[in-house]
Each structure stands twice: as C-alpha cells, then as structure tokens.
Amino acid sequence: MRYGMKWVLALVAAIGMAFAASPAAAQKFLVVGGGSTTGVYYQVALNVCKLVNQNLKSKGYNCIGRPALGSVFNINAIKRGLLNFGVAQSDRNWQAYNGKADWEGKAYKGLRSVFSAHAETVMLATRADTGIRKVADLRGKRVNIGNPGSGQRGNASDVLKIYGINLNDDIKAEGLQQGEASRALVDKKIDAFFYTVGNPWGGGLEIANSTALRMVPINSAGIKKLVSGNPYYVMTAIPGGIYKGVGKDVPTYAVKATFVTSAKQDKQTVYDVVKTVFDNLGKLQASHAAFKYLKPKEMLGGLSAPLHEGALRYYKEKGLK
C-alpha cells in the first residue's frame, strides 16, 4: 500500500476502539489527520481536537489528532472514510478537487474546505559546510524531497523542475519523513532538505542549535511565474532572527495549511467544530507560535475546494460570507 500499512491500521484501530467503547460516543468520534510529529500540521490536528474535547464533551464528541503522512495521505484517507478531517496544503486540495498531479484523471469532487490555518513557507535547508547557497548548487548532492504522500514532495519537485534540476539524474533524492530528514542533516547523511512548514518550526529550532543552519532562497523568475499563475500560492519570506544563524529574511513562496473534510461529513458536526474553533480562536492562537496571528477573515482565504455546508452555515451567521 502506497502510504504504509501501519498508518492505515493505526487509524482503523483508533476508530474501532471508539466504536467498541460506546455506541453513543461512537457517533461523534472524530479522527483528524495531521503530519509529522515534528511539524505544525500535527499541532493543528492536536489543538483543534483539544478545543473540541474541552467544549463539546457534553455533546458526546471525542476527537483525536493523529500524526500522518501529510497532504496527499490525508485527502485520500478522508475519501476512504479513514479520517473525518485532515490538514492539507491548499495546492494539494486544488489538485485533488480538479484531478491534477497525484489525482490526474480521478478528481475527488467530494473534497470540502473547512477553514485555512497558517501560511506555510517552502523551505530549503542545508548546513553551512555543504557549500549550497542557491538551488542550482544542489546538483550532485543528497537531498530529501519528502516522503510519498506529503505536500512538500510536490513542492520540492516543482522547485527542482523550475530550476532545471532532474530529481532522478542531477541529485541523490531521498524520501524521508521530516523527523528522519532533520536528524540526517545534522548527522551529515544528507546535504539538504525541502520542507513546507509554518514558522517558527520547532524542528528547525532544534536543528539550528545542533549545527550551522543555512536557508536557501527560492525566488527565481520561474518561481514568481508559478506563484502569479496559481491563486493558492503567495511570495513570502522566512523571517530572519527566528532560526539561529539565519539573521536575514530568506525569500521563498508559500501555501496555506487548510482544514478539510468530505462532503459526506455530517453538517452539524462540521458546524460544531467550526463554531468551537472560531469562538475559541484566542486559545488556538496561544497554543502554537505559528497560529499567533490567525484572523477569522483570513482563515477563509486560500480555500481551493468548495466550503462544506456546515462550515458555510457558521460563516454566514457571523457575516464572514
């Protein structure tokens, strides 16, 4: 199985245990797919579930945020009924809904947006001793492009293609999960990695304390053309001063992390989750530095699949739509 049997079995087991616990509770048991345990997607899943459990326990809700393999995995798991909700990149949502990239010829028209979370920068990180200062310097190097099923892998492939680098011939491409990639960079087992993540990223802070970290700019004319031609991308920068040794802003582009579900998901459930998140937004903002500046209106931006009816109901009630 493409995304790893252990991940699917873990999700099935979690759902099975909930149904075994109590029929009433099972009706409102929710599983939310995040990403790597070192990334921000996992924090979205964890903290949304924390709010749901704190505020909707009396209604029988039991929400579990689980680590997962990323955007592609989460979208496909939602389609298969293994997840109720998941976190995925805005570009991946657009591709899934429109039948592009991993979903070529098999559009998932049942995908629905719920809200956007933080912006995620496409990051190219290396050590100062590798000599890599620009994307072109990756030739001949060992580079992690992300595990299959992750949005970062698609972003890495796009960047390499735009810069004229063949990932099969010009670099030694690795498909590690991000926790493994971070350790591999510090241990000098790889020379660089791509990662699409919100800032500040805890894993990056740890790397910078263990080795001399360098961030590589991703802002060629080709990248700017890519961004201008796709509404789910924006040009941005990794702020200087966040990661030790990275004193200046590093230009790159970004996607939005979006919270998604299936059109089949119960309308009242989606409404209850959205209401809980937006009515307790201050608590979500305080739960992680990447969420600090979330604003209600901006959380309706970058949604590249249609809104779920339950979410739309809440936004209309609040005058956001």
C-alpha positions as CSV (number, residue, x, y, z in Angstrom):
1,M,0.0,0.0,0.0
2,R,1.4,3.3,-1.1
3,Y,1.2,5.2,2.2
4,G,2.3,2.5,4.6
5,M,0.0,-0.2,6.1
6,K,0.9,0.7,9.6
7,W,-0.6,4.2,9.2
8,V,-3.9,2.8,7.9
9,L,-4.0,0.1,10.5
10,A,-3.4,2.7,13.2
11,L,-6.3,4.8,12.0
12,V,-8.6,1.8,11.7
13,A,-7.7,0.6,15.2
14,A,-8.4,4.1,16.6
15,I,-11.8,4.1,15.0
16,G,-12.5,0.6,16.1
17,M,-11.7,1.2,19.7
18,A,-14.0,4.2,19.8
19,F,-16.9,2.2,18.4
20,A,-16.3,-0.6,20.9
21,A,-16.3,1.9,23.8
22,S,-19.9,3.0,23.5
23,P,-22.4,3.3,20.6
24,A,-23.4,6.8,21.7
25,A,-19.9,8.1,21.8
26,A,-19.0,6.4,18.5
27,Q,-21.5,8.6,16.7
28,K,-19.4,11.7,17.4
29,F,-15.9,10.2,17.5
30,L,-13.6,12.2,15.2
31,V,-10.2,11.4,13.8
32,V,-8.1,14.3,12.4
33,G,-5.0,13.6,10.3
34,G,-2.0,15.9,10.8
35,G,1.5,15.4,9.6
36,S,4.9,14.6,11.1
37,T,5.1,14.8,14.8
38,T,7.8,17.5,14.5
39,G,5.7,19.7,12.1
40,V,2.9,22.2,12.5
41,Y,0.2,20.1,10.8
42,Y,0.2,17.8,13.8
43,Q,-0.2,20.8,16.1
44,V,-3.3,21.9,14.1
45,A,-4.8,18.4,14.5
46,L,-3.9,18.2,18.2
47,N,-5.1,21.7,19.2
48,V,-8.3,21.6,17.2
49,C,-9.1,18.3,18.9
50,K,-8.2,19.8,22.2
51,L,-10.7,22.6,21.7
52,V,-13.4,20.2,20.6
53,N,-12.9,17.9,23.6
54,Q,-12.9,20.8,26.0
55,N,-16.0,22.4,24.6
56,L,-18.1,19.7,23.1
57,K,-17.7,16.8,25.6
58,S,-21.3,17.3,26.8
59,K,-22.4,16.6,23.2
60,G,-20.6,13.3,23.1
61,Y,-17.7,14.4,21.0
62,N,-14.3,12.6,21.3
63,C,-11.7,14.0,18.9
64,I,-8.2,12.5,18.3
65,G,-5.5,14.3,16.4
66,R,-3.1,11.8,14.8
67,P,0.3,12.1,13.1
68,A,0.0,11.1,9.4
69,L,2.0,11.2,6.2
70,G,0.8,14.6,5.0
71,S,-1.5,16.2,2.5
72,V,-2.0,13.5,-0.1
73,F,-2.4,10.8,2.5
74,N,-4.9,12.9,4.5
75,I,-7.0,13.7,1.4
76,N,-7.1,10.1,0.3
77,A,-7.8,8.9,3.8
78,I,-10.8,11.3,4.1
79,K,-12.1,10.0,0.7
80,R,-11.8,6.4,2.0
81,G,-13.6,7.2,5.3
82,L,-10.5,6.7,7.5
83,L,-10.4,10.3,8.6
84,N,-13.2,12.7,9.4
85,F,-10.9,15.7,8.9
86,G,-7.4,16.4,7.8
87,V,-4.8,19.1,7.3
88,A,-3.5,19.6,3.7
89,Q,-1.8,22.2,1.6
90,S,-4.0,24.5,-0.4
91,D,-2.3,23.5,-3.7
92,R,-2.9,19.8,-3.0
93,N,-6.6,20.5,-2.3
94,W,-6.9,22.2,-5.6
95,Q,-5.1,19.3,-7.4
96,A,-7.3,16.7,-5.7
97,Y,-10.6,18.6,-6.5
98,N,-9.6,19.3,-10.1
99,G,-8.0,15.9,-10.9
100,K,-4.4,17.1,-11.2
101,A,-0.9,15.7,-10.1
102,D,-1.5,12.7,-7.8
103,W,-5.2,12.8,-8.8
104,E,-4.7,13.0,-12.5
105,G,-7.9,11.8,-14.2
106,K,-9.5,10.9,-10.9
107,A,-10.8,14.2,-9.4
108,Y,-12.1,14.0,-5.9
109,K,-15.2,16.2,-6.2
110,G,-16.3,15.2,-2.7
111,L,-13.5,17.1,-1.0
112,R,-14.6,20.1,1.0
113,S,-12.8,23.0,2.7
114,V,-13.5,23.9,6.4
115,F,-11.0,26.7,7.1
116,S,-7.4,27.9,6.5
117,A,-4.8,27.9,9.2
118,H,-1.3,29.3,9.0
119,A,0.8,30.1,5.9
120,E,3.5,27.5,5.1
121,T,6.8,28.5,3.5
122,V,8.6,26.2,1.1
123,M,11.9,25.8,2.9
124,L,15.2,24.6,1.5
125,A,17.6,24.0,4.5
126,T,21.2,23.0,4.4
127,R,24.3,23.1,6.6
128,A,26.8,25.9,6.3
129,D,29.5,23.4,5.4
130,T,27.9,22.0,2.3
131,G,28.6,24.9,0.0
132,I,24.9,25.1,-1.0
133,R,23.9,28.8,-1.3
134,K,21.4,28.6,-4.2
135,V,19.1,26.0,-5.6
136,A,21.5,25.3,-8.5
137,D,24.1,24.1,-6.0
138,L,22.0,21.1,-5.2
139,R,23.4,19.2,-8.2
140,G,25.3,16.1,-7.1
141,K,24.1,16.5,-3.5
142,R,22.0,14.2,-1.4
143,V,18.7,16.0,-0.9
144,N,15.5,14.9,0.9
145,I,12.4,15.8,-1.1
146,G,9.9,14.4,1.4
147,N,8.1,11.2,1.8
148,P,5.5,10.0,-0.7
149,G,2.1,11.4,0.3
150,S,3.4,14.7,1.6
151,G,2.7,18.1,0.1
152,Q,6.4,19.0,0.5
153,R,7.4,16.4,-2.1
154,G,5.2,18.1,-4.7
155,N,6.7,21.5,-3.8
156,A,10.2,20.1,-4.0
157,S,9.5,18.6,-7.4
158,D,8.1,21.9,-8.7
159,V,11.1,23.8,-7.5
160,L,13.7,21.4,-8.9
161,K,11.8,21.4,-12.3
162,I,11.7,25.2,-12.5
163,Y,15.4,25.4,-11.7
164,G,16.2,22.8,-14.4
165,I,17.3,20.1,-12.0
166,N,16.3,16.5,-12.7
167,L,15.5,14.8,-9.4
168,N,16.4,11.3,-10.8
169,D,19.7,12.3,-12.5
170,D,21.0,15.5,-11.0
171,I,20.6,14.9,-7.3
172,K,20.5,11.9,-4.9
173,A,16.9,12.2,-3.9
174,E,15.7,10.8,-0.5
175,G,12.1,10.2,0.6
176,L,12.4,10.5,4.3
177,Q,9.8,11.7,6.7
178,Q,10.7,15.0,8.1
179,G,11.8,13.9,11.6
180,E,14.3,11.5,9.9
181,A,15.4,14.2,7.5
182,S,16.2,16.6,10.3
183,R,18.4,14.1,12.0
184,A,20.0,13.1,8.8
185,L,21.0,16.7,8.0
186,V,22.6,17.1,11.5
187,D,24.4,13.7,11.1
188,K,25.6,14.7,7.6
189,K,23.8,11.8,6.0
190,I,22.1,14.3,3.6
191,D,23.2,17.7,2.4
192,A,19.8,19.5,2.3
193,F,16.1,19.0,2.6
194,F,12.9,20.7,1.3
195,Y,10.1,21.2,3.8
196,T,6.8,23.1,3.6
197,V,6.0,24.3,7.1
198,G,4.8,27.2,9.2
199,N,7.3,29.4,11.1
200,P,8.6,29.2,13.7
201,W,9.0,25.4,13.3
202,G,10.2,23.6,16.4
203,G,12.2,21.1,14.3
204,G,14.1,23.9,12.7
205,L,14.9,25.5,16.0
206,E,16.4,22.2,17.2
207,I,18.5,21.8,14.0
208,A,19.9,25.3,14.4
209,N,21.0,24.5,17.9
210,S,22.8,21.4,16.7
211,T,24.5,22.5,13.5
212,A,25.2,25.6,11.5
213,L,22.0,26.0,9.6
214,R,21.5,27.9,6.3
215,M,18.3,28.6,4.5
216,V,18.5,28.9,0.7
217,P,16.4,31.5,-1.3
218,I,13.7,30.2,-3.6
219,N,12.7,33.2,-5.6
220,S,13.7,32.9,-9.3
221,A,11.7,34.4,-12.1
222,G,10.3,30.9,-12.7
223,I,9.1,30.6,-9.1
224,K,7.4,34.1,-9.3
225,K,5.7,33.0,-12.5
226,L,4.5,29.8,-10.8
227,V,3.1,31.9,-7.9
228,S,1.4,34.5,-10.2
229,G,-0.3,31.8,-12.1
230,N,-1.8,29.9,-9.1
231,P,-4.1,31.6,-6.6
232,Y,-3.1,29.1,-3.8
233,Y,0.5,30.4,-3.8
234,V,2.0,33.6,-2.4
235,M,5.5,35.0,-2.4
236,T,6.8,35.5,1.1
237,A,9.9,35.1,3.3
238,I,11.2,33.0,6.2
239,P,11.7,35.8,8.8
240,G,15.3,36.4,9.8
241,G,16.1,36.0,13.5
242,I,13.8,33.0,14.1
243,Y,16.4,30.3,13.5
244,K,19.9,30.6,14.9
245,G,22.4,31.6,12.2
246,V,19.6,32.8,9.8
247,G,19.8,36.5,10.5
248,K,18.1,37.9,7.4
249,D,14.8,37.2,5.7
250,V,15.0,34.4,3.2
251,P,12.7,34.9,0.2
252,T,10.6,32.0,-0.9
253,Y,6.9,31.2,-1.6
254,A,4.1,29.7,0.5
255,V,0.9,27.8,0.5
256,K,-1.9,27.8,3.1
257,A,-2.4,24.9,5.5
258,T,-6.1,24.1,5.2
259,F,-8.5,22.0,7.3
260,V,-10.5,19.8,5.0
261,T,-13.2,17.1,5.1
262,S,-15.6,15.2,2.9
263,A,-18.9,16.4,1.6
264,K,-20.4,13.3,3.3
265,Q,-19.3,14.5,6.7
266,D,-22.4,15.4,8.8
267,K,-23.3,19.1,8.5
268,Q,-24.0,19.5,12.2
269,T,-20.6,18.0,13.1
270,V,-18.7,20.4,10.8
271,Y,-20.8,23.3,12.1
272,D,-20.0,22.4,15.7
273,V,-16.2,22.0,15.0
274,V,-16.0,25.3,13.1
275,K,-18.0,27.2,15.8
276,T,-15.8,25.8,18.5
277,V,-12.6,26.8,16.7
278,F,-13.7,30.3,15.8
279,D,-15.5,31.0,19.2
280,N,-12.2,30.0,20.9
281,L,-9.8,31.4,18.5
282,G,-7.7,33.1,21.2
283,K,-7.0,29.7,22.7
284,L,-5.9,28.3,19.3
285,Q,-3.7,31.3,18.8
286,A,-2.0,30.8,22.1
287,S,-1.4,27.1,21.5
288,H,1.5,27.5,19.0
289,A,3.6,30.4,17.7
290,A,2.6,29.6,14.1
291,F,-1.1,30.3,15.0
292,K,-0.4,33.6,16.8
293,Y,-1.7,35.9,14.0
294,L,-4.7,33.9,12.8
295,K,-7.6,36.2,11.9
296,P,-11.2,35.0,11.1
297,K,-11.5,36.6,7.7
298,E,-8.1,35.4,6.6
299,M,-9.0,31.9,7.7
300,L,-11.5,31.8,4.8
301,G,-8.7,32.6,2.3
302,G,-6.7,30.1,0.2
303,L,-9.6,27.6,0.2
304,S,-9.2,25.8,-3.1
305,A,-12.0,23.3,-2.7
306,P,-15.7,24.3,-2.0
307,L,-16.7,25.0,1.5
308,H,-18.6,22.3,3.4
309,E,-22.2,23.3,4.0
310,G,-21.8,23.1,7.8
311,A,-18.9,25.5,7.7
312,L,-20.7,27.9,5.4
313,R,-23.7,28.0,7.8
314,Y,-21.4,29.3,10.6
315,Y,-19.7,31.8,8.4
316,K,-23.0,33.2,7.1
317,E,-24.2,33.5,10.7
318,K,-21.2,35.6,11.6
319,G,-21.2,37.7,8.5
320,L,-18.0,36.2,7.2
321,K,-19.6,35.1,4.0
